[in-house]
């Protein structure tokens, strides 16, 4: 049998089964309607729903009372929050006043950041002016940093480098000796 034929047979069986299920359900509904009666399961469900409805009615009355109590409690809490906010504002005013009093008694002048940067700018300009008056200032800085390249820029630097190359102490282990050429 080919797969196509098998699929056709399975499809026909599925259609027949669905028709049988629909027919069974239709007959069951007709049977119930003919007696005008419900099953015991239906009776239990209806009784449970009636009890739930009765309980919910009682709960509704309780919820109304609880809601009114919640509103009263909410009003009390809102009043407390408003009182706390007013107290916080009052304390903030007092602290601000205390801060101003303390600052006014300080012997030190408090500098605004903009004033501080202006002072730094003036100091930088004075330093730059003084630095330009120093001869070979850049060379001196490079020497202090240990950068030997800057020492050869002048004739005196070249002479010092040559004399150091011809006569220098060389450390070998714990001994040292002077090398001359």
Residue pairs with C-beta under 8 A, 6 or more apart in sequence:
32 38
32 39
38 46
103 110
111 119
131 137
134 140
136 153
136 154
138 150
139 150
139 151
139 153
139 154
139 157
142 149
142 150
142 151
143 150
143 151
148 161
150 157
151 157
151 160
151 161
152 158
152 161
166 180
166 181
167 178
167 179
167 180
168 178
168 179
169 176
169 177
169 178
169 179
170 176
170 177
170 179
